Amino acid sequence: MTRLPDRRKPRLGTRLALGLGALALGVFAAVGYVMVSSMENYLAGKLDDQMKQSQIALEKDLVASGRLNKIYGWYAAVYDVRDGRATPRLPAQLPADATELAEVAAEVTGDEPVFRTAQLNGSTYRLRGCPSGDGTVLVSAAPMNDLNTTVRQLVMVVVGTFVLALIAFVVIGRAVLRRGLQPLSDMAKTAHDITSHDLTDSARLAVRAEGRNGGVEVEELRSAFNKMLEHIDSSLAARTAAEQRLRRFIADASHELRTPLTSIRGYADLFRYAAANAPEEREAHLERLRSEAARMSVLLDDLLLLARLDSAESETPLRPAEHDLSELVREAADAFQAARPDHPLRVAEVGQPLRLRFDALRLRQVVDNLLTNAALHTPPGTTVSLDVGVENGHATVRVSDAGPGIPPAEQARVFDRFYRVDDSRTRDRGGSGLGLAVAHSLVAAHGGAIELDSRPGATTFTIRIPRH
């Protein structure tokens, strides 16, 4: 049972666009974090440099005037550090709670400055403590409001920009993906169109996946899809042709068998009548019964042989052995000359034994059939030629005649079963139409081929059998 697609699921283009959007979101978040962190570190470094320069100026003022000049919005104080405790010297610029500044002063133990970020009077400040001589420590606190404001604005700009970029990425990406995947949808539509066709008696699929969009991969898929359709086309054509041949074969076989059966039934009635009323005619009627039975037996034998040749993979009707093909041709020629004295026969041989593996009975049947066919379809006195030789690693047998030839339109079908070039001929002259079909199948079973070359005044059947 075919499983229908779930329409509630998003299409492949949408899923790909969302997946790429999620990936882009991760990339944007990482890039934004790096940008904001780098900018924050840069601004913090600039603030630290500014505090360093201001503390150098404060130390100079302290030496020159004995007091610290006030910097608007900043705090600054000089601390005496004794036994790990820091005590501010007066005058000092201190907030209401100066504990953080005292802790920074107590942490300064060498020549390196100490930095800390703390909350003073509800605002964020950057603290810097450095030694100023005589066991004192200079501590200053600079507000970080501008830095934090700048970072927040940068975060808002980055987030807004990335959100817009993400939306545009998803929307445009979905449109591009849908356009790129449109050939796949077209191929799906083509497949649905195929399912709507009645393939019962069709030998051709009229639909193909067209277009040149979608890139190399989609083009490869489209080519493979069309090759698959071509293969289905050829398979459908072969199936349709096989079914038509089977129908024709059954119809022709029924027709061919009905004729002798009707004759047998009629002659049987005549035989019964003669047995009661005209005994002297019984033998004539009995002979006609035997003749029709023999003709039907030949037809059935040919049909059985063709069926066995068709199933040669499971049961081969051939019994190959090593024989001399030249000897077989001579025997066929002798039999033909005895049976058809009104057709001169010219025989050309290789002059030496031509040994290869074949079924002598079946190959003799093929040669006899071609010779008989040449005699039946040419007027008396027409010369028939029989040649045997070797060409390109193949043993060849040619049966030629100088008759009227076979029309070009009919040559492609002469090996079809029950096919007669002239349907107006009687069956006594034209046969059942199985002779050439049997010959073709027998030669093919030997791994060879039989070819026809015909024009007015020259018709040649060539048998080619590989020598190895």
ZASE-860808 format. One record per residue (C-alpha): x, y, z. Coordinates in steps of 0.02 Angstrom, whole numbers, plus 50000, padded with zeros to 5 digits. Layout:
BEGIN
{vovo {X, Y, Z}}
...
***
This chain:
BEGIN
{vovo {50000, 50000, 50000}}
{vovo {50072, 50169, 49950}}
{vovo {50102, 50286, 50096}}
{vovo {50044, 50463, 50061}}
{vovo {50151, 50610, 50120}}
{vovo {50100, 50696, 50281}}
{vovo {50038, 50868, 50229}}
{vovo {50057, 50932, 50407}}
{vovo {50245, 50919, 50398}}
{vovo {50337, 51072, 50330}}
{vovo {50413, 51056, 50158}}
{vovo {50595, 51015, 50133}}
{vovo {50637, 51195, 50083}}
{vovo {50557, 51262, 50243}}
{vovo {50648, 51134, 50351}}
{vovo {50813, 51174, 50268}}
{vovo {50784, 51361, 50289}}
{vovo {50741, 51339, 50473}}
{vovo {50892, 51228, 50499}}
{vovo {51005, 51355, 50415}}
{vovo {50921, 51491, 50519}}
{vovo {50961, 51396, 50679}}
{vovo {51140, 51376, 50621}}
{vovo {51149, 51561, 50577}}
{vovo {51076, 51604, 50748}}
{vovo {51216, 51509, 50833}}
{vovo {51346, 51593, 50722}}
{vovo {51270, 51765, 50752}}
{vovo {51265, 51736, 50940}}
{vovo {51448, 51684, 50942}}
{vovo {51499, 51831, 50833}}
{vovo {51395, 51952, 50937}}
{vovo {51470, 51887, 51100}}
{vovo {51646, 51908, 51032}}
{vovo {51607, 52084, 50968}}
{vovo {51528, 52144, 51131}}
{vovo {51663, 52062, 51238}}
{vovo {51801, 52137, 51132}}
{vovo {51722, 52310, 51139}}
{vovo {51694, 52297, 51327}}
{vovo {51874, 52243, 51356}}
{vovo {51935, 52382, 51242}}
{vovo {51835, 52516, 51335}}
{vovo {51888, 52444, 51503}}
{vovo {52069, 52453, 51448}}
{vovo {52047, 52633, 51393}}
{vovo {51968, 52673, 51561}}
{vovo {52113, 52590, 51653}}
{vovo {52237, 52695, 51552}}
{vovo {52137, 52851, 51591}}
{vovo {52139, 52809, 51778}}
{vovo {52326, 52780, 51771}}
{vovo {52355, 52950, 51694}}
{vovo {52238, 53034, 51818}}
{vovo {52327, 52952, 51966}}
{vovo {52495, 53014, 51901}}
{vovo {52422, 53189, 51897}}
{vovo {52347, 53168, 52071}}
{vovo {52516, 53114, 52141}}
{vovo {52597, 53269, 52068}}
{vovo {52462, 53378, 52144}}
{vovo {52482, 53289, 52310}}
{vovo {52670, 53323, 52311}}
{vovo {52649, 53502, 52255}}
{vovo {52503, 53558, 52362}}
{vovo {52481, 53422, 52491}}
{vovo {52304, 53388, 52434}}
{vovo {52208, 53296, 52298}}
{vovo {52123, 53394, 52162}}
{vovo {51942, 53343, 52141}}
{vovo {51887, 53259, 51978}}
{vovo {51702, 53277, 51943}}
{vovo {51610, 53111, 51971}}
{vovo {51768, 53022, 52031}}
{vovo {51824, 52971, 52204}}
{vovo {52005, 52977, 52263}}
{vovo {52093, 52951, 52429}}
{vovo {52265, 52917, 52502}}
{vovo {52274, 52775, 52626}}
{vovo {52403, 52732, 52759}}
{vovo {52422, 52545, 52763}}
{vovo {52484, 52467, 52927}}
{vovo {52472, 52284, 52970}}
{vovo {52349, 52250, 52828}}
{vovo {52233, 52391, 52879}}
{vovo {52204, 52545, 52771}}
{vovo {52163, 52714, 52849}}
{vovo {52121, 52864, 52738}}
{vovo {52215, 53025, 52757}}
{vovo {52120, 53187, 52760}}
{vovo {52064, 53273, 52655}}
{vovo {51989, 53132, 52547}}
{vovo {51855, 53115, 52413}}
{vovo {51758, 52963, 52474}}
{vovo {51581, 52895, 52449}}
{vovo {51466, 52859, 52596}}
{vovo {51526, 52677, 52600}}
{vovo {51714, 52674, 52565}}
{vovo {51743, 52493, 52616}}
{vovo {51783, 52438, 52438}}
{vovo {51916, 52575, 52421}}
{vovo {51997, 52524, 52587}}
{vovo {52001, 52342, 52532}}
{vovo {52086, 52388, 52370}}
{vovo {52215, 52491, 52466}}
{vovo {52248, 52344, 52583}}
{vovo {52277, 52229, 52434}}
{vovo {52416, 52336, 52362}}
{vovo {52575, 52254, 52426}}
{vovo {52700, 52284, 52287}}
{vovo {52730, 52398, 52141}}
{vovo {52588, 52328, 52035}}
{vovo {52420, 52417, 52037}}
{vovo {52261, 52327, 52095}}
{vovo {52097, 52340, 51998}}
{vovo {51920, 52302, 52053}}
{vovo {51744, 52336, 51994}}
{vovo {51621, 52381, 52134}}
{vovo {51454, 52462, 52169}}
{vovo {51469, 52633, 52252}}
{vovo {51315, 52734, 52296}}
{vovo {51211, 52624, 52180}}
{vovo {51324, 52645, 52028}}
{vovo {51463, 52540, 51953}}
{vovo {51640, 52606, 51974}}
{vovo {51810, 52550, 51919}}
{vovo {51935, 52553, 52065}}
{vovo {52124, 52568, 52046}}
{vovo {52248, 52564, 52188}}
{vovo {52435, 52598, 52169}}
{vovo {52578, 52635, 52291}}
{vovo {52621, 52820, 52309}}
{vovo {52771, 52812, 52428}}
{vovo {52801, 52819, 52616}}
{vovo {52689, 52667, 52640}}
{vovo {52538, 52756, 52570}}
{vovo {52421, 52695, 52434}}
{vovo {52325, 52804, 52311}}
{vovo {52152, 52735, 52269}}
{vovo {52038, 52813, 52139}}
{vovo {51865, 52762, 52077}}
{vovo {51800, 52807, 51904}}
{vovo {51617, 52786, 51857}}
{vovo {51579, 52656, 51723}}
{vovo {51411, 52726, 51672}}
{vovo {51471, 52783, 51500}}
{vovo {51558, 52616, 51469}}
{vovo {51404, 52516, 51520}}
{vovo {51291, 52629, 51418}}
{vovo {51403, 52606, 51265}}
{vovo {51405, 52417, 51289}}
{vovo {51216, 52410, 51308}}
{vovo {51191, 52513, 51152}}
{vovo {51312, 52400, 51059}}
{vovo {51217, 52247, 51120}}
{vovo {51053, 52322, 51061}}
{vovo {51126, 52367, 50891}}
{vovo {51204, 52194, 50871}}
{vovo {51047, 52103, 50925}}
{vovo {50935, 52209, 50814}}
{vovo {51050, 52192, 50665}}
{vovo {51068, 52005, 50687}}
{vovo {50881, 51979, 50711}}
{vovo {50845, 52073, 50550}}
{vovo {50984, 51980, 50462}}
{vovo {50917, 51814, 50528}}
{vovo {50741, 51852, 50469}}
{vovo {50804, 51905, 50299}}
{vovo {50916, 51751, 50293}}
{vovo {50771, 51633, 50331}}
{vovo {50648, 51718, 50212}}
{vovo {50769, 51739, 50067}}
{vovo {50848, 51569, 50100}}
{vovo {50678, 51485, 50098}}
{vovo {50635, 51569, 49933}}
{vovo {50803, 51520, 49857}}
{vovo {50788, 51342, 49922}}
{vovo {50611, 51325, 49857}}
{vovo {50669, 51387, 49688}}
{vovo {50816, 51267, 49691}}
{vovo {50706, 51122, 49745}}
{vovo {50569, 51160, 49619}}
{vovo {50641, 51030, 49497}}
{vovo {50614, 50898, 49631}}
{vovo {50433, 50951, 49645}}
{vovo {50420, 50944, 49456}}
{vovo {50488, 50768, 49457}}
{vovo {50363, 50720, 49592}}
{vovo {50224, 50794, 49485}}
{vovo {50290, 50694, 49337}}
{vovo {50285, 50535, 49442}}
{vovo {50105, 50575, 49492}}
{vovo {50063, 50603, 49308}}
{vovo {50133, 50431, 49269}}
{vovo {50023, 50351, 49402}}
{vovo {49871, 50431, 49319}}
{vovo {49910, 50346, 49152}}
{vovo {49833, 50181, 49105}}
{vovo {49984, 50072, 49070}}
{vovo {49885, 49915, 49030}}
{vovo {49906, 49926, 48842}}
{vovo {50028, 50071, 48833}}
{vovo {50198, 50057, 48755}}
{vovo {50252, 50237, 48782}}
{vovo {50259, 50358, 48929}}
{vovo {50224, 50530, 48863}}
{vovo {50292, 50622, 49016}}
{vovo {50472, 50671, 49055}}
{vovo {50558, 50779, 49186}}
{vovo {50603, 50938, 49093}}
{vovo {50699, 51095, 49141}}
{vovo {50878, 51148, 49169}}
{vovo {50869, 51228, 49343}}
{vovo {50930, 51161, 49509}}
{vovo {51117, 51140, 49490}}
{vovo {51226, 50992, 49446}}
{vovo {51155, 50873, 49577}}
{vovo {50975, 50903, 49526}}
{vovo {51024, 50887, 49343}}
{vovo {51104, 50718, 49381}}
{vovo {50945, 50665, 49471}}
{vovo {50839, 50727, 49326}}
{vovo {50946, 50631, 49202}}
{vovo {50936, 50473, 49307}}
{vovo {50747, 50497, 49324}}
{vovo {50727, 50515, 49135}}
{vovo {50838, 50364, 49105}}
{vovo {50727, 50266, 49223}}
{vovo {50575, 50323, 49123}}
{vovo {50662, 50271, 48962}}
{vovo {50694, 50101, 49038}}
{vovo {50512, 50089, 49092}}
{vovo {50465, 50143, 48915}}
{vovo {50568, 50005, 48837}}
{vovo {50503, 49878, 48963}}
{vovo {50323, 49929, 48928}}
{vovo {50355, 49922, 48742}}
{vovo {50433, 49749, 48758}}
{vovo {50290, 49691, 48868}}
{vovo {50159, 49760, 48749}}
{vovo {50247, 49684, 48599}}
{vovo {50261, 49517, 48690}}
{vovo {50077, 49521, 48736}}
{vovo {50029, 49564, 48557}}
{vovo {50140, 49424, 48491}}
{vovo {50062, 49306, 48617}}
{vovo {49886, 49356, 48565}}
{vovo {49932, 49339, 48382}}
{vovo {50020, 49175, 48415}}
{vovo {49869, 49103, 48507}}
{vovo {49750, 49165, 48373}}
{vovo {49859, 49097, 48231}}
{vovo {49889, 48932, 48320}}
{vovo {49704, 48912, 48352}}
{vovo {49668, 48950, 48170}}
{vovo {49802, 48833, 48106}}
{vovo {49746, 48691, 48219}}
{vovo {49563, 48718, 48183}}
{vovo {49588, 48688, 47996}}
{vovo {49661, 48510, 48008}}
{vovo {49542, 48467, 48149}}
{vovo {49395, 48521, 48041}}
{vovo {49463, 48418, 47898}}
{vovo {49490, 48267, 48009}}
{vovo {49313, 48279, 48075}}
{vovo {49245, 48294, 47898}}
{vovo {49348, 48149, 47831}}
{vovo {49297, 48044, 47982}}
{vovo {49114, 48074, 47938}}
{vovo {49150, 48029, 47757}}
{vovo {49244, 47874, 47812}}
{vovo {49098, 47819, 47918}}
{vovo {48978, 47851, 47772}}
{vovo {49092, 47757, 47652}}
{vovo {49108, 47612, 47771}}
{vovo {48919, 47590, 47763}}
{vovo {48880, 47639, 47584}}
{vovo {49039, 47644, 47476}}
{vovo {49172, 47527, 47542}}
{vovo {49283, 47559, 47392}}
{vovo {49309, 47740, 47450}}
{vovo {49361, 47698, 47628}}
{vovo {49547, 47691, 47591}}
{vovo {49545, 47860, 47505}}
{vovo {49458, 47940, 47653}}
{vovo {49573, 47851, 47774}}
{vovo {49725, 47915, 47680}}
{vovo {49660, 48093, 47691}}
{vovo {49635, 48068, 47878}}
{vovo {49816, 48013, 47895}}
{vovo {49875, 48162, 47790}}
{vovo {49782, 48290, 47896}}
{vovo {49839, 48205, 48056}}
{vovo {50019, 48209, 47995}}
{vovo {50005, 48393, 47950}}
{vovo {49934, 48432, 48121}}
{vovo {50071, 48327, 48201}}
{vovo {50204, 48429, 48109}}
{vovo {50122, 48591, 48166}}
{vovo {50114, 48531, 48346}}
{vovo {50296, 48475, 48339}}
{vovo {50347, 48647, 48278}}
{vovo {50246, 48732, 48415}}
{vovo {50320, 48617, 48547}}
{vovo {50496, 48649, 48482}}
{vovo {50470, 48838, 48487}}
{vovo {50403, 48826, 48664}}
{vovo {50556, 48725, 48717}}
{vovo {50672, 48849, 48631}}
{vovo {50584, 48992, 48722}}
{vovo {50618, 48906, 48888}}
{vovo {50794, 48851, 48841}}
{vovo {50863, 48916, 49008}}
{vovo {50772, 48777, 49101}}
{vovo {50771, 48643, 48965}}
{vovo {50876, 48652, 48808}}
{vovo {50810, 48553, 48659}}
{vovo {50984, 48541, 48581}}
{vovo {51103, 48394, 48593}}
{vovo {51266, 48468, 48528}}
{vovo {51414, 48361, 48479}}
{vovo {51563, 48381, 48364}}
{vovo {51513, 48358, 48181}}
{vovo {51572, 48403, 48008}}
{vovo {51467, 48547, 47941}}
{vovo {51523, 48513, 47761}}
{vovo {51458, 48335, 47773}}
{vovo {51290, 48396, 47840}}
{vovo {51275, 48518, 47694}}
{vovo {51314, 48380, 47567}}
{vovo {51179, 48268, 47642}}
{vovo {51052, 48410, 47638}}
{vovo {51099, 48446, 47456}}
{vovo {51076, 48264, 47405}}
{vovo {50905, 48257, 47489}}
{vovo {50851, 48419, 47404}}
{vovo {50906, 48361, 47231}}
{vovo {50809, 48200, 47252}}
{vovo {50651, 48287, 47313}}
{vovo {50657, 48441, 47198}}
{vovo {50727, 48390, 47029}}
{vovo {50643, 48541, 46949}}
{vovo {50761, 48661, 47042}}
{vovo {50945, 48652, 46992}}
{vovo {51059, 48657, 47145}}
{vovo {51234, 48729, 47148}}
{vovo {51341, 48678, 47298}}
{vovo {51504, 48763, 47349}}
{vovo {51604, 48689, 47494}}
{vovo {51764, 48734, 47584}}
{vovo {51847, 48577, 47517}}
{vovo {51897, 48510, 47688}}
{vovo {51806, 48455, 47846}}
{vovo {51732, 48598, 47945}}
{vovo {51714, 48527, 48119}}
{vovo {51623, 48616, 48259}}
{vovo {51496, 48577, 48396}}
{vovo {51313, 48581, 48347}}
{vovo {51155, 48477, 48351}}
{vovo {51161, 48391, 48183}}
{vovo {50975, 48347, 48181}}
{vovo {50917, 48525, 48219}}
{vovo {51042, 48612, 48105}}
{vovo {50996, 48493, 47964}}
{vovo {50815, 48542, 47996}}
{vovo {50863, 48726, 47972}}
{vovo {50956, 48694, 47808}}
{vovo {50815, 48583, 47741}}
{vovo {50688, 48716, 47788}}
{vovo {50784, 48853, 47695}}
{vovo {50807, 48744, 47541}}
{vovo {50622, 48695, 47540}}
{vovo {50574, 48877, 47564}}
{vovo {50680, 48926, 47414}}
{vovo {50597, 48793, 47306}}
{vovo {50420, 48836, 47361}}
{vovo {50433, 49022, 47326}}
{vovo {50523, 49017, 47157}}
{vovo {50460, 48954, 46990}}
{vovo {50522, 48786, 46923}}
{vovo {50693, 48795, 46842}}
{vovo {50756, 48927, 46963}}
{vovo {50934, 48892, 47021}}
{vovo {50963, 48871, 47208}}
{vovo {51138, 48892, 47282}}
{vovo {51206, 48813, 47440}}
{vovo {51374, 48876, 47506}}
{vovo {51471, 48832, 47663}}
{vovo {51627, 48923, 47725}}
{vovo {51715, 49015, 47865}}
{vovo {51710, 49203, 47898}}
{vovo {51781, 49298, 48048}}
{vovo {51784, 49147, 48162}}
{vovo {51607, 49093, 48113}}
{vovo {51552, 48946, 48008}}
{vovo {51430, 49007, 47876}}
{vovo {51297, 48922, 47771}}
{vovo {51213, 49020, 47632}}
{vovo {51054, 48970, 47541}}
{vovo {51021, 49080, 47389}}
{vovo {50896, 49082, 47247}}
{vovo {50865, 49187, 47093}}
{vovo {50679, 49207, 47124}}
{vovo {50571, 49363, 47131}}
{vovo {50633, 49410, 47305}}
{vovo {50544, 49470, 47461}}
{vovo {50470, 49645, 47469}}
{vovo {50573, 49762, 47582}}
{vovo {50421, 49800, 47691}}
{vovo {50402, 49614, 47729}}
{vovo {50584, 49569, 47763}}
{vovo {50582, 49625, 47945}}
{vovo {50440, 49504, 47986}}
{vovo {50487, 49347, 47890}}
{vovo {50552, 49266, 48051}}
{vovo {50391, 49302, 48148}}
{vovo {50284, 49152, 48195}}
{vovo {50137, 49113, 48081}}
{vovo {50189, 49253, 47965}}
{vovo {50170, 49227, 47778}}
{vovo {50230, 49350, 47648}}
{vovo {50081, 49303, 47538}}
{vovo {49925, 49260, 47638}}
{vovo {49835, 49215, 47479}}
{vovo {49942, 49059, 47454}}
{vovo {49867, 48894, 47501}}
{vovo {49936, 48805, 47651}}
{vovo {49994, 48664, 47541}}
{vovo {50114, 48787, 47460}}
{vovo {50142, 48915, 47595}}
{vovo {50151, 48805, 47750}}
{vovo {50099, 48860, 47924}}
{vovo {50216, 49009, 47936}}
{vovo {50323, 48926, 48070}}
{vovo {50469, 48865, 47964}}
{vovo {50577, 49022, 47967}}
{vovo {50529, 49057, 48149}}
{vovo {50591, 48883, 48197}}
{vovo {50749, 48907, 48094}}
{vovo {50785, 49075, 48175}}
{vovo {50759, 49005, 48351}}
{vovo {50866, 48851, 48319}}
{vovo {51012, 48955, 48251}}
{vovo {50997, 49074, 48399}}
{vovo {51000, 48924, 48517}}
{vovo {51168, 48878, 48440}}
{vovo {51233, 49052, 48483}}
{vovo {51225, 49107, 48302}}
{vovo {51119, 49217, 48192}}
{vovo {51023, 49202, 48030}}
{vovo {51018, 49350, 47909}}
{vovo {50914, 49392, 47757}}
{vovo {50968, 49490, 47605}}
{vovo {50836, 49499, 47468}}
{vovo {50805, 49598, 47310}}
{vovo {50723, 49552, 47145}}
{vovo {50822, 49410, 47068}}
{vovo {50927, 49369, 47222}}
{vovo {50873, 49310, 47395}}
{vovo {51003, 49246, 47519}}
{vovo {50983, 49174, 47693}}
{vovo {51149, 49168, 47788}}
{vovo {51175, 49059, 47942}}
{vovo {51321, 49109, 48055}}
{vovo {51375, 48994, 48196}}
{vovo {51528, 49029, 48306}}
{vovo {51662, 48898, 48288}}
{vovo {51710, 48907, 48472}}
***
